[in-house]
Amino acid sequence: MAKRGRTGSGRSPAGVAGGPRRLSPLLRSALEVLEHGLWHFFRSDTTTDMKFALLHVDQAVELLLKERVRAGGKSIYKNPKETITIWGAYDILEKDLNCRIPERPDLELLHEERNNIQHRYANPSADDAAFHLERAVHLIERFVKEELGLELADYIPSAFLDEFHGR
């Protein structure tokens, strides 16, 4: 397993330029649910594990997008009790922060699958989950590096990430 940051401590690994970096609670949560989603994906190919894998990875994508909105100086709140949706995050990123997300069409499919699971009791197959997760992990790796200045491998077990690199 690769060296990992201590996501629970809110600190990135030693060796990052400028020393350890504290992660925002939003970013830390995104990394935690991503890892948990990947754990479900690799644990088994049951519909239950595929459901949780897709739900958690979609949540991680949404939280990462919101983290970039926050880091760009924009509020993630629509009002004092409600945060922006994933669609609101896309709009702010593209229109206000000039942050392009070429993977958006695939992420929209993932989010639709999440909605089918959450609201329509869908049972995703292992093949469908693999399709969505492969694309999501590649986007997340790029996005975390280019937009948030972090290496995903410092926070997620390499055993999980290596599975996607050969695909």
N, C-alpha and C positions, 0 to 999 in steps of 0.2 A: 504494500500500500504506500502511496506517495505521502510525503509530508503534508499535513493538513493544518490549517489554521484552527484556532479554538473558537468556533463560532459561538459557543456559549459564553465566552469571555468578552466578546465584542472586540477582540483584537485580531489583527491579521498576523501572519507568521513573521518571525524575525527575518531580516534580509530584504524586506520591502523597502524601497528607497525612502529615506527619512525615518526609518524605524517602524515599529508596529503602528498600525492605523486602526483607530476605533471604527467599528462598523455601526451604522445607524441601526436602531431596532428594526426598521423596515427591511433593510438589506439582510440583516442577520436572520430574520424570519423567512425571507425569500430563500436563502440558502438552506435553512433547516427543512422547509417543506419540500424543496427540490430533492434533497438527500433522502427524505422519507419516501417521496414518490418513486425515486429510482430503486430504493430498497424493495418496495412492493413489486415493481416491474421485474426485478431479477429474482425475487423470492420464489415465485411460481407463476404459472400461466392461467390461474383460475380467474373467472370473471370478477371475483371480489378484489383480487390484487390488481387486475387491470383497471378496474374502476378507480381505486385509490391512487394508482400511479397517475392516471390521467387527471383526476381532480387536483392532486397535489402539484403536478408539474404545471398545469394551467395556472394554478394559484401563484406558483413561483414566478411565472412569466409576468402576470399582472403586477405582483409586488415589485419586481425588478423595473418594470416600466414606470411605476409610481415613484420608485426610488430615484430614477433618472429625472423625473419631473421635479421632485423635491430638490435634488442636487442642482438642478438648473435654476433654482430660485423661484419656482412656481408652487403654489399651494396645491395639495392633493385633496383639499376639502371643497365640496360644493356648498356646504353649510356647516354649522358647528357639530352636527351629528352624522354627517354623511360624506364619504369620500367619493372621488370621481370613479367612474367605471373604467374598464379596460379601454372602452371606446373613447372616453374622455382623455385618457392618458395618450392614446394614439394622436388625437387631435392636438393636444398641447405640444407633444414632442415634435410633430411635423410642422405645425403652423408657428408656434412660438419659439421653439428651441432648435429648429432646423435639423432635427435628428431623424434621419431616414431609416426605415425598417423594411428592407427589401423582402424579408421573410414573412411579412404581415399576412399574405394570403394563406400560408400554411398555419400560422398562428390562429387565424380566424377559424379554420377548420377544427383545430384543437379546441378552441373555445366553444364552438358549436357542439362538438362531441361532449365536452364538459356539461353544457346545458342539457343535452339529451340524457346524460347520466343523472344529473341533479334534478331535473324537472320531469323527465319522461321515463325514468327507470330503465334506461338502456343498459345492455350488457355487452360491452365492447369485447371483441375478440383479441387474442394475443397479437395477431397480425395487424389489426387496426391500431392497437396501442403502440406497437413497434414503429409503425409509420409515423404516428404523431410524435412520439418521444424522440426518435432519431432527428427529426427536423427541429424540435424544440431545443434539444440539447446543443445542436450545432449553433442555433441562434443565440442561446444563452451564453455559450462560450465566447462567441464573437462580441456580443453586447456587453458582457461583464468586462471584457478586456478593453474594447474601444470606447465605451461610454462611461464605464465606472472605474477604469484603471486597475482592475484586479485580474488575477489568474484564477479561473474557476477551480483548477486542479489544487490550489492551495486550500480549498474549503470542502471539496467533494472527493470521496475516495477514488483513487485512480482506477480501481477495479471496475467501478461504475462507468467512468468516462472512457476507458480503453475499449469497452464493448461498442461504443458508438463511433470510434475513430476508424474502424475498419469497414464501416458501412458506406 
